[in-house]
């Protein structure tokens, strides 16, 4: 397997993992925010954080898939 294909698959896997842990990660970050601000809305910050992590994870998945496919086709 070409190194680019392996890198692309690992990057896509990291994106899938990030997608899976987005909600608990964002919830924990929102709870930490309450340490700084007593009026922080945990539900809103959890939703916002989840969206941010999932957008980043989707980018990793797409970029990883493209790297894997392009590396695979470059080796033909």
Secondary structure as UniProt FT lines:
FT   HELIX           3..20
FT   HELIX           22..36
FT   TURN            38..39
FT   HELIX           42..74
//
